[in-house]
Amino acid sequence: MLLDAHAHVDVREFDSDRDLVLSRCDILVVNAGVDLATDLATLELARRYRNVVPAIGFHPEFIEKVDQELEQVRKLVELAPIISEVGLDYFWIKDEELRKKQKQVLEVFMELGQAQDKPLIIHSRGGLREILDLVSSYRVRFAIHGYEGSMRDASRIVELGGFLSFPPIIVRDKGRREIARVVHEDHILTETDSPFMGPDRSRNEPCNVRITVNTLVEIRKMRKDELEEKIMNNFRRLLGPHFSSLGANLTKR
């Protein structure tokens, strides 16, 4: 079974063929909400599709409306095994006060992750070292989605017990390929960030995670079945006690 550890299949880009997209291959898809509306849509998606795992969070890009939605989103976290999409985004958000607020909101989700023993799949577009400083202050399992940082930061993630998740854009990104080549296999996950981060400019979709897998097989000189099993076992470790909630058809692997 393939793993897409971070996707947004609830968005309108999939309205015309969502059923087909989610049945093209044998895959487990983590769908991440980015605000209250998409968190609710994510929970509904998981009710409709057995291979969709809901992740609840609040994307840092939307920090300006967080005060209106955060309390409701906090309550929804109880209904999902994963917290996401949360993190820091300094690419779109330049205002220093809003950046400080992003960190405060991330701390809220760190506290929830620690209290509920749930992992966080974290967005980082700038501010990665601040994220890692925060992570080190909490007892949480975590992954950095769409990893694009340095080898130094990758090493710290590994030291903290975290995971690095790679999307299909890896085929056109030498930096990501080099990180993926050398990072320890016990800390690798695969994702698509659908409909973004694809191998080209067209719509990305979950089964394109095969492109990431094929690239990892090539650069790491591993057998495909070994790699797929390793990635699923890494995901099992990320979820910890919540992996069993995904269903007997998955836990038997």
C-alpha positions, 0 to 999 in steps of 0.5 A: 500500500502507498502512503500520501501523508499530506493532501487536500483532496477536498478542494474544488479541483477534485469535485468532478472526479474525486471518486476516481482519484481516490480509487486509482491505486492502493493508497492511504491518503491523509487529507489535511484541513486548513481552516474551519470549513476545510476541517469539516470537509475533511471529516466528511471525506473520511466518513465517505472514503475508507482510505482517507485519514482526516487531519485537523488544523489551521494553516498559518497562511490564514492567520488573519482570521484565526481568532474567529475559528480557532476555538471551533477547530480546537474542538474538532481535533478530538475527532481526528488522529492527526493534527495538520495543517499547522505551522509557520509561513513566512513566505506569504506572511511578512507582518511581524505581529502576524508571524508572532501570532502564527507561533502562538497558534502553533503552540496551541496545536503543540499543546493539543498534540501533547495532551491527546498524544497525536502527531503533527504534520507541519507546514514550514515555509520559512521559520523551520528552526523556530518550529524545531525549537518549539517541537523540542519543548513538547512531547510530540511526534511530528513530520515536516511536510514537503520538506525543502530545508537544509541537510543541517535542519534535516539532521536535527529533525532526525535527532528529534525523532521526526520525519521528513515527507517528500512530494513528487516535485522531488523529480525536478528538485535536486536539493530535495533529492540529495536530502532524500538520498542521505537521510535515514530511511526510518525518517522518510514519508511520502506525500503529494500535497495534492493538488500542489507540488506535482512532477509538473505544472498540472494538477497533482493527485494522490497516486502520483506518490508513486513518482516519489517512491520510484525516485526514492528507489532509484536514488537510495538503491532499494527495492520498491516493496522494501521501501513501501513497507518502510514508509508505512511502518514509519507512518505507523510510528508517527501515529503511535496508538492512533494507527489502530483507528485506521481499520483492521485492513491497514493494521494487518500490514 
